[in-house]
């Protein structure tokens, strides 16, 4: 079971002390908890308890300045925003710890801001929601920029600044500069590229086809086995979201591109399964399924029922959609 779950690159077995047992749900699927890792679970639980000392101890195996998957687990912790800034003040003389607390706070405020805005269309968002949204993003920007100043080598502050900047409709030149800053630190960073694919969508002011062009160029520069292939899959999913045609991806050329991209990316023998790899696979599972590609079966088989929130949140019933596609392929 665990050999399938964690796969090649970092093979795990039932005796691995860091492997979390799955929680089976209906349809034989289960949501990934804490990236499937007991250390990440300990970190999330410490944050949920508001225990900064325990959080600092649990952070030892990780580098939040470069590991977006682990940082992302903290952004969903309710109430984190209420005490994390005080933690930063307590460690104001320790640059590393202060930067870490500010980074966590900034990332949390971005997620918290979107909780207020919701995923509704802009015209359906109320005035009070907008005010709360902007206030939380303003705080996020302040904390993320200070974290980036304290630790100029970190890439994750720039990834979240792209998200906050998109929400606040900052000038394109600012967004371009933020992307460039992130890519200087990690030219092949998947999360930066995925965020930029979102930024280029027509609903955020981009032009049709822009995101896919960006994704293709980015993956062309990546080595075989790199997860950056996910940007092409995500660009196609975003096209599906923007389109009124639910079958828009079921074209031979799109099917071929997604299959070839998957084979050179997550299905390539050189692909390294790091913490959060299931998110990469879920992006391809959804894209390949929407395109009607039989390659989806290979992806679902490796996932063995694991579903991540993103990108299935685009579906009205994510669990049911995942289960349906998994059964078909």
Secondary structure, DSSP 8 states (H G I E B T S, - for coil): -HHHHH-TTS---TT-TTB------GGG-EE--GGGBHHHHHHHHHHHTT-HHHHHHHGGG--TTT-HHHHHHHTT-TTHHHHHHHHHHHTTT-HHHHHHHHHHHHHHHHHHHHHHH-SS-GGGS-HHHHHHHHHHHHHHHHHHHHHHHH-TT-SHHHHHHHHHHHHHT--HHHHHHHHHHHHHH-TT-HHHHHHHHHHTSGGGT--TTHHHHHHHHHHHTS-TT-GGGHHHHHHHHHHHHH-S-TTTT-SHHHHHHHHHHHHHTTTSTT----TTHHHHHHHHHHHHHHHT-TTHHHHHHHHTTEE-HHHHTTSTTHHHHHHHHHHH-
